[in-house]
């Protein structure tokens, strides 16, 4: 075992494979061992000795229940243990030298971390947990000690429904585990859970990642019940919440249930005569492997670290008694990491539509990169990517109507990738005809291609605008201009006349600049007025049309926003539009709603009182598991578990944790997780808990300031937060108030943090399940911010434009 763990073995290699080779190294004899090497060797021998009194040997699990997938999962007894690599040689690639790589901030090896977590879980089971006990108050743990920082030892992905936070289960020091929680511990391709994990890996170089399933997992049980029903089993337990999650068709089935369908069917295939409880155990462990498979086949950041030994990815299973069974690395890990994922994706027809706000933020950030010289980072030569964009169809996230001027490269100035932007161009970026090809093309992109954002982009030094202004100033007629050029100028005459009228004494340059902006908004107005389908999208809030001007000298795009008279154009008051286009002012607890219904007020009061105990360093004693009364969507960067921030009893809260506290895309893991929790437990409050000093918020602000584009999974997180970062930056930059540089920075972070919490609520309300729960069942969605300095949670209340978001006014009891 010592020789095996020390690395003195060749890697198993399948015939004909391009697998990596591990150089053999000598193993010290017993006479060469120092006390330190002996201690290391002992801690590495985890499978044989680490789990005494707290963990069941893997062989016992195999004897009781098989957990292997018929397709790709071996028996647990045959699972390979984690391997320590000194170097990796991959055919066709340069050798990877771990010593030359970025050094981990953790001084412990992955094996030592697993051992420490095993011992911590043993203390937890025995009621002897001590982590954090040296602090007089849990509030002191919220802020990292700059003189003695706690390195992130492990990332743990687990279920949102647990009887204890992860830190407690492993009796770990606050900050040493980065915890992500989502119903069913599901990780899907390029989702926000994967993006959150990649962010932590790159930020903290955590050497261990654990995906942990758990016994009595309700989501797994529901998926197994569906599978049993489909197989014609008669002993299917009743699931009252299942009908709401299945919807009326296969397309409307909750995304979480779809994700859990494969492990549930696999469990039935392996043990067709097993009881419901046994099938749930098998499916729960298979789901762990499925999530790890998704990480190891789509996350380049993860695979690179696993390959060169900086990271190990393990499975684990939490029993109802609190004991954690460590499952080790994926049974077929070596095969899974043979192919290095590209790390990039192109949008295809199979992608979900991007909300207009996120599309705008992506264009804004892309232009900031272009201006900062950070654009063009895309490697577009990956064969799989080229095949995807060739055969996968298209679903661009934005439509840009730009000028035909050769100095205005639309895709370049927004740092777009193939499949991102549907580009329309003509001289003067105009739209006059109601039946022309330009409008028809825009309608095609909004309709069949499901694009939600249209941006009209003019530019400085526009020849068409300049010629029109000069013609009007000279008292001439555009009809006198020969050929079809006069027809082009006709489209801009109104803008030129208005600019001259507003600036009669202005210079030609000033008049052209104003005419360019007016011309942009004239096109914005015509797009909405001339197209019934686009107007309908604008009225519903799904489609937005914005104006902008590109400076051909600096490369910077100035974003003007939506038409200032949009409500007059569409003939309807639009509260959400008003909220988006007005200055955001921070709300204080006294002005925030404390609940419309008695039940919601009681839940919010429990949270408030619990937080007051937390701030005072007090805690209630509650050993019995409670039914959840609230869902809390928290940020993964919070060092103290959400349950402790609110001093909640076991099971009292359903906690979803990912970077940024985001809702994710419609149909995504996070989105479906919330839908499932609402359908299953019918809570009356959902709180989006932001963090006053979030690293992911900082990263989003950096993105809209021109930072290099992150990986595709990380974009799944940052694209959501960038919506608020862009708005906050634009608001602060346009303010006439005098600010210090530090004051400006803090203001942008504060506004971003609060707006991001409200944006999460906006996205959740796009769900039919969430909207129904709000309108008919009394669910209330509240925003809140955790002050890391004081530990106090500031309640911001419900969304300021809630009535506009749900289409009705809700009354208080």
N, C-alpha and C positions, 0 to 999 in steps of 0.2 A: 504493500500500500504506500509505503514511504517512497519507494522508487517510482511508483506510478505517479504520485502527486508531485514529485520533484521534477518530473519531465523527462526521465530517461527512457522514453519509449517512442517508437515511430508512430506517426499518425496512421490510422487505418486508411487504406486507399483502395477504392474500388477499381477494378480493371478498366482501363481506358478513360479514367476520369482525369480532370485537370486539377486535382486537389492539391492543396498546399502541402509542403513537406516540413516537418519539424526536426531540426537537427538534434541528434542525441547529445546529451551532456553527461558528464560523469557524476556519480552520486557519492558523497562523502561516506566513508566507512564510519562505524560507530566510534572509532578512536579519534576521528576528526571532528566529531560533534562538539560544539561549544554549548553552554547553557542556552544561549539565544537560539542557535540552530535547532537544538532539541525541542525548545518550546515551540518554535515555528512548525517543526515536523509534527508535533503533537496536535497543534491547533488545525493543521491541514488534514488530519485524519478524521474529518468530520463525519463521513458516512458511517464509520464504525463506532464512534464514541460520543459524538456531540449531543445526541438527543435523548440521553438517558433520563428517565423520570419525567420527561416532558414531551417526548415524541415517540410515536410508534415506528418500529423498524419498517422499512419499505416492504420487506418480504411478508410481513404480516398483512399489509394492505393487499398484496398480490394474492395471498392465500384466501382472503375474505372476498375480494371483489376485483375482477379484471378491470383495468382502466384504459386498455389500449384501443385505439381507433383501428378499424379494419383496414383503413387506407394508409396511415402513415405514423402510427404511434406504437412503439414497442411496449412490452411489459415493463413495469417499473423496475423489476429486479434486473433487467437488462440495460437499464439506463446508463449511459456513460457519465462519469463524474467530470467535473470541470477540469480543464487542462490549463496548465500554466505554460505560456510560450515565451521563449527567449528571443525568438526571431521567426519571421514568417517569409517564405518564398512562394510566391504565386506565379505560376507560369504565365508569361506574357506581360508581367508587371515588374517594376523595380522592387527590390527587397524592402520590406518594412522593418525598421529598427525601432522597437519600443523605447529604447533609451534616448533616441533622438526626438521622440514625440513629447508633447506637453506633459509634464509631470503631474500626476494626480495630487489634488490638495489633501487627499486622505493618505495617512501614513500606513494604513492597514491594507493587507492583501484582501482580495475577495473572499478567500477561504476563512481568514480571520474574522471578517465581517459577518459571514454566515454563522460562524461559531458564536460570536458575541450576541447576535440576534437570537440564536437558539437558547443561550443561557438567559438572556433577558426575558424571553417568553416563558422559560421555566420559572423565573421569579414571579412573573405576572400570574401564572396559574397557581402558584403557591401563596399568592397574596403578599409578596415581599418586594414589590417594585420600589425602586429608590431613585430613579432618574428625576433630576430637577429638584430633589429634596433639599439641596443646599441653598436654594433661593428662598428668601422670606416670602415672596409673592410670585405667583405665576406671571404677573404683569412684567416682572423683571426679565422674563424669558423672551418677550416679544422682540426686543431689540438685540441684535448681535453684539457681543462684547468685542470691540475692535482690538483689544489687547490679547484676547484669548478666544479667537473665533472657533466655532464648532464646524469642522468640515462636514460636507454632505457625504455620508458613507454609503447610502443606498437610496434608490428610488423604489417605492412600493406602489403598485397599482392594485386596488382592491375595490370591493363593492361599497356603494353609498349607504347600504343598510347594514350596520354593524352595531354590536353591543358595546364597543369600546373603540376609541381612536387608535390608529396604528402605533403611535408613540407609546401608548400604554401597553398594547399587546406585546410589543417587543421591549418594553421598559427601556426605551431609548432616550437619550438626551435630546431635548428640543432642538430642532435644526439639523440633527444628524440624519434624519430620514425625510426625504421629500415625498409627500404622500399625494397620490392622485386617486380620486374615488369617483366611480361611475357605476350605475346599476349594472350588475352582472359582470363587473370587471372586464368589460369588453374593450378590445383595441382593434380598430379597423384601419384599413389602408389610408395613410395620410390624414387621419383624423386629428382632432385637437388633443386627444390623450397622447398620441404619438408625438405630436408637435411639442407638447409640454415636456415630455420626457427628453426629447432632443435638446430643448432649451436648457434644461438642468444639466444634461451631459456636457454641453459646450460651456456653460457658465461655471460649473463647479467640478467637472471631471469626476463625477461619482463613479466608483469602480464596480458597483453592484446594482442590478435591477431585478426586482422580484415581482412577478405577477401572481397574486394570491387569490384563489377561489375560496369559497367557504360553504360549510354545511348549512342546510336550511335556507338556501338562497332562493328567494321567492321568484326572481326572474328565471332562473334555471328551472324551477319547478313548473312555471307556466309554460315554458318552451317544451319541457318533457311531456306535459299534459297534452299539448297540441300534437306532438309527434305520436303519442299513444292513440289519440283519437283518430289521427289520419291512418294509423296502422290497423284500426278496427278493434282495438282493445276495449273490453267492457269495464275494466276496473279503473277508469279514468276519474280522478277526483274532481269535484265541481270547482270551477273557477269563475266566480261571478263577474270578475273584472275583465275576463277574456274577450267578451263580445265587443267591448269598447275599443280594445287594442287591435282587434282583427279588422274592424271596419266592415264595409260592404263588399269589398273585393280584395283580390290578392295584392293589388297596387296600394291599397290603403292600410295594409297590415303594418303595425308599429315596427319601425326600423330595428329596434332592439330585439324583438322576437325573430325578425329575419336573420339577424346576426347570430342568434343562439340556435337557430334551426339546425345547422350542420352538426354541432356537437350532440344535440338531442337525438337526431336521426342516427348518428354514429353509435350512440349508446344503445339504442334499440337494435341496431344491426349486430352489435357485439353480444348483447345479452337480451334476446327477444322475449325471454320468459321471466326476466327479473322483475321484482316488485317496483312500484313507483319510487319508493325511497332509495332503492339500490340504483335505479336508473338515474336519479338525481345526482347521486354521488359520482357515478361514472361520467355523466355529462358535465358535471362541475369541473372535474379534472381535465377532461378533454377540452373544455372551453379555455382553461389555462393554457394548454398547449396551442390552441388555435390563436389566441392573442399573441403568444410568443412567436408563432409562425409568421403572423402579419408583421411583427416588428423586424424579424430577421430576413424577410423577403422584400420589404419596401423601404425601410429606414437605412439610408446609406450611413448616417451618423452612427447608428447602433452597430451595424455590421463592421464598419471600419475598426471600431473599438474592440469588438469581440475578436476580430481577426488578429489584431496585434497585441492582445492580452490586457488592454486597459480596462476592459469591461467583461463581466460575466452576467448572463441573463438566466435566472432560475425560476422555477415554478414552486408554488407552495399551496398548502390547503389548510384552512382554519377550521378546526372542529368545533362542535357546539359547546364543548367543555373549555374552550379557549386555547387548546393545544394546537400548535402549528406544526404540520408535517412538511418538512422540506423535501421537494421532489427533484431537485438538481436541475441540470441543464436539459434542454429539449433533447429527446432521444435521437433525433436526426439532425442535430445542429450542424454537424460538419457538412452535410449535404446542402442544408439551407443557406449556408454562408459561402458556398462555392462561387456563386454569382453575386457580384457587387452591384446593388441597386444603383440606378443612375443618379438618384437624388434630385431629379428634376421631373416635372410633368408638364405636358401640354394639355390645354383644355380640349375636350372632345364632346361629342353629342351626348355622351353618357353622364357628363357632369351635371350637377344641379345648378340652377340659375344663381347668379351672384346678386345679392341685394344692391340697389342703386347706391346706397351710402358706401358700401364696401368697394364697389367698382370705382367710385369717385376717389376714395382714399388710395386705391391702388394706382390710379392715374397720377394723383398728386405726388405720391411717394416715388413713382417711376420718374417723374419730371425732376424731382429733387435729386435723384441719383444722377440723372442726365446732366444737370447743372453742376453737380459736385464732382463730375468725372468718374462716378462709380457705376455707370451704366455699362451694358454690354458684357455682363458677366456670364451670360448663358452659353453653355456648351451644347450646341444644337446638332451634334454629329452622332449622337447615340442612335443606333439602328432601331431600337424599340420605340424611342420617341418619334422618330421619323415615320415609322410604320403606323403609330397611333394617330398622328396628325394626318396621315395620308388616308387611312381607312376608317378612322373613328368618327368622321363627321366633324361638325363644328358647333360650338355654343359660346360665342364671344361674350365677354362680360360687359362690353361697352361699344357704343356706336359713336364714331367721331365724324362730324361733318366739318372738314377743313378746307382750306384754300388749295388750289392747284399749284400754287407757287412752289417752285422746285427747291426753295430754301426751307420748306416746312415739312420735314420728314415725320409724319405722324407717329409711326411705330417707334422710331428712334427717340423722339422727344418725350415719349411716355415710357421708354424702356420696356416696350411690350414684347411678348413672346408670340410665336405662331399660335393662332387660335384665340388670342386675347381680345383684339380690337377689330371691329367691322368698320372699315374706312370708306367714307364717301368724300369725294373732292371735286370742286369746281372753282372757277375763278370768282373770288369774292365770297366764298362759302355762303351762297345765297339759296333761297327757296321761294320761288314765286308761284310756280304751277301747282295746282291741286292734284294733278294727275301725272306729273312727271316721273322720270325714273329715279330721281333722288329720293322723293318721298316714298315711292313704292319700295325702294331698297331698304329704307329705314323701317317701314312697316313689316317687311319680311324679317328683318333682324329682331324686331320687338315681338313679332308673332311666332312663327315656327322656330326661330332660334332662341327665343325667350330672353333676350337682352333687356335689362331693366334701366339702363342709363344711356342717355343721348347727350353728347357734348358738342356744341357748336364752337369751333375754334377759329377765331380770326387771327391776324398777326400784324405786327408793326411793319411799316414800309410797304403796305399792300398797294400794288400798282393799280388794281381795279378801283379801290377806294380813293386813292390819290387822284386818279384821272377823273373820277366822277366829281369830286370836290372842286377840282380845277375847272371843270366844264361848267358847273353851277356858278362858281364865282365869276366866270367870264360871261355869264348870261347866255351861254350857248345851250343847245338842245342835243341830248344824247342821240337823237335820230340822225344828226348831222355826221355822227361818227360812222365811218364806212363799215360794210360787212356786218357780221354778227356781233362784233364787239359792242356795238351800241346796245344790243339786247342785253348783254351782260351788265352794262352800266345802268340800264333802266332799273335793274333790280336793287341798285344801291342809291338811287336818286333821293328817295325819301330820307335815308339816313344822312346823306350829305346836306340836304336842305335843313334838317333839324339841327345838325351840328353848327352850321353857319348861323342859324337863328339864335342858338344858345350862346355862341361865342363870336359875335359879329366883329369884334376887334382882335380876335386871336390870330396867331400866326397860322400859316398853312399847316405846319407840323402839328400844332395843337388842334386844329379843326379836323385834320385827318385822323388823329388819335381818337377824338371823341366820336367821329363818324364811324370808325371801326367798331367801337363798343356798341353804338346804337345799332349798327348793321347786324352785329351778332345777336342782339336781343330781338331784332325784327325777325330773324330766322328762327329763333327760339319760339316766338309767338306764332309764326306761321305753321311751324311743325305741329303745334298743339291744335291750332284752329282748323288746319286743313285735313287732319287725320282723325277720324272718329275712333279708331282703335287705340291710337296713342293717347288721345284725350281721355278715353275711358281708363287707360292705365294710370294716367296722372290723377284722375279723380279718385281712383281706388287707393292711391298711395304706392302702388307697385312700381310705377315708372316715374322717372325724374328727367327733366330736360334742363341742362345747365349751359351757361355761356362762359367763354374764356378767350384770352388773347395771348398768343405766343410772341415773345420778343426774339426776333431773329438775331439780335446782337448778343444777348446774354444766354439765350436758350431757355429762359424761365417762362413758364406759363402762369399768367395771372388768372385765377379762377374767380369769376364774378357771381357764381351761384345761380339759383333759379330766377325766373323773371320776377321783378319786384311787384308786378301787378298780376301775378298768377291767379289769385282768387277772382279777380275781375274777368280774366280771360276765360276761365272755366265756369264762372257764374255760381260759385259755391264757396262758403267759408270752410277753411281747411286748418283746423287746430294744430295738426302735426306739422304742417308746412310752417305755421307761425312759430312753433317751438324750434324747428330746425334753423330758422332764419332770424332769430332774435338772440340778443346777447344772453348767455346763460349766467344766472346769478345763483350762487350757492345757497341752498336751503338749510335752515337750522332746525333742530329737533322740535322747537316750540311751534314752528310753522308747518311742520310735516303732519300728515294724517296719522292718527294712532289707531286706525282701524274703523271700518264702516259698520261691521257687524259685531255683536257681543262676543261671538266665538273668536273672531279674528283679534279683537281687542284683548281677549284673555290670553291668546297665544303670544301676541306681541308683548303683553305685560310680563309673561313668564320669561321671555327672552331678555327684556329690559332688567327685570329684577335679578335674573341669573347673571347678567353682565355686571350689575352693581356688586354682587358678591365677588365676582372675579376680580374687579378693580380693588376691592377691599382686602383681597387675599383670603376670603372665606369660601367655604364650599359646603353644599348640602350632602348629606349621606343618603345615597339611594342605590341599593344593590339590585332591586328588582327591575326587570326590563319593562319599559313603558311602550305604548303604541305611539308612533310618530305623530306629532301635532303640527309640525312645520318642516318645510324643505328649506335648506340653506345652501345656496350656491356660493362657495367661497373660493379664494385664491390659493393656489398651491404654495405660494411663497410665505404664507403665514406660518410662523414658527411654532405657534401654539395651536393645537387642534380646535376646530370650531366648537366642539362639545364643551371644551374647557372655557372658551371665551364666554359662552352663555351658561356655564355651570349646569349643563343639562344631564338628566338622568340617562342611563343606558337605553338606547333605542328611541329616545324621545325626539331626536332629530334625524331626518334623512339628509345626509351631507354629500354634496357633489363638489369635488375639488379638482380644478385644472388651472393652469396658468391663465391669468387674466379674468377668471370668474365669468367666462363667456358662455353663451347658450349654444354655440356651434351653428352649423348650417342645418336647414330643414332636412330631416331624414337622417342626420348624422347621429353618432353615438350619444353625444351630450344631449341633443335635442330629444331624441327618442327616450333617453334615460329619464328626463323630466316628465315626459308624457306618461311613461309607464308608472312612475311614482304617484303622479296625480290620479291616474285611473285606479291604481291599486289601493291607495291609502286615503284618498279624498281629504287631503289637508286643507285648512282654511287660510293658511299663510305660506307664502314663499318669499324668502328674503335673499336678495342678491347682496352679498357682503363683500365690499371692496376693501382694499388695503391702502392705507394712507401713503405707504412708501413701497410700492410694488416694482420689482425689477422688470416685469413684463411690460408695465406701463412705461417705464423708462426706455425699454427697447423699442416700443411702438413710437414714442416721441423721436427717438433716433432715426427710425425708419422714415418718418415724414420730414426729417431734416437731412436726408440724403445718404443714410447708411447703406452699406452693401446689402443686396437682397438676401434673405435667409433661405434655408431649405424649404422644400414644398410642405412638409409637415408643420414646420414652425410658422409658415405663412398661414396655415389653418388656424393658428391662434392669433398671430399679430394682425392679420387682415381685419379681424373683428375689432381689436382695440385701436387700430389706426384710425377708424372712423371718428372716434372721440378725440384722439391725439391731433388729427388734422384740424378739427373744429376748434379745439382749445388753442392751438398754435396760431391759427388765423385770427381768432378773437383777440388774443393777447397782442399779436403783432400789429393789429389795426387800432389798438387802443391809444387814445391820446394821453392817457395817464403816464406820468413819469415813474419809471421803475428802475431799480437797480438790476443788474444782471442776475443776481441771486433771486431777487424778488420775482423777476419774470419767469425764471426757471421753476420756482415753487408754484407760481400761479398756474402755469401750463400743466404741471403735474396734478394739482388739485382739481382743476376743471376737467382734465382728462379722466381722472379717477371717478368722479361723480357722474359725468356723462356716460362713461362706459357702463356703469351699473344700470343706468336708465336705458342704454342701448340694448343691453341684454334683455331687459323687460320687453322692449319693442319687438325684438326677434321672437321671444317666446310667445307673444300674443299673435304671431302669424300661424300658430298651431290651432287647428280646429278644436283639439282636445283642451288646450289651455284656455282658449276663448270661451268655450262652453262652460268650463269650470268657473271662470270669472263671472260670466253673465248670468248663469243659471244656478250654480252651486255655491256661490259665495266665496270663491277663492280670491285672495288679495295678494298682489305682487308688490313688494316694497323694496326700496333700495336703502342701503346702509353703508357706512364707512367705519372701519376699525382704525382708531388712532393708535399707532404703534407706540407712541410715547407714553400715553396714559392708560391704554387698554380699554378705553371707553368706546362704545359703539354709538355713533351718531345716526339716528334714523332719519332718512330723507323723505320717507313716505312713498306714496304711489306715483306713477308717472304723471308729470304735469299735464300731459295731453292725453290722458287715459280715455276720455270720452271719444276723442277723435280716433284713437287706435281701435276701439272696439265698436264704434258706431252708435253708442247709446250712453246716456247719462245714468250713472248708478247712484242710488240714494243710500243714505246712512240710516241705520236703525236707531 
